[in-house]
């Protein structure tokens, strides 16, 4: 089993000026090919589709703009996800997302301590990894591209 972190620039190092540059920044965390991929937006949620498949950057940008850039999310993994005949997700791990929601903490201090401990864990357990940290309005997302040669769902030692 082999796993290592890939260092990318942090959000504070990148100027996000529009949906195109924001999408490009997020896509820079993913291995190519970037499309097809699932996305969700405010409009797709209203129509009941929730997630829809896009085949290009331009299509993703168009759907985000149709939603006035509200609640736009893109999947970390390409579509379709490879599934074994037993129904197991057979995708190797190439991206790690940590979601820390402020609502889950009684105090701002505890919330900030959790972020600091999470960053320390990335550093200690992933050999100096420094994830991209995004403030998402209600908390933080830590984005970390990974190189791995294992399918986590098949590793009984881990799960």
C-alpha angles and dihedrals in degrees: 000000000000130000132163137167124246114216117226132172117281123242091253088061093055128068109222106197104158144002091273095056091042092052091046090051093052092044089053086070093058131075116245140284090069096185147097093041137147121253134177129204139174090266096047089052091051092051091052094246092105092178123033131181120248124192100198145025089249092055091049091049091049093052092047091051090049086058093047085246090292119148094349115167133168125203117250089222132061121246131280102037110216110248126192121229086260091057096255119147102244098190117126116235112262102148135043124197124190117193117198112183119198091215089068093065131072095214138028088235092058090047092052091044089055091053091049092048090048091052090048090052091051089051096045102037099035098044101256098330115169111196125204108257118211126186104220100186097264100040146327133300117202110204119197126174111212139195110218136157097200138085102227094207089063095050105095090180089066102038 
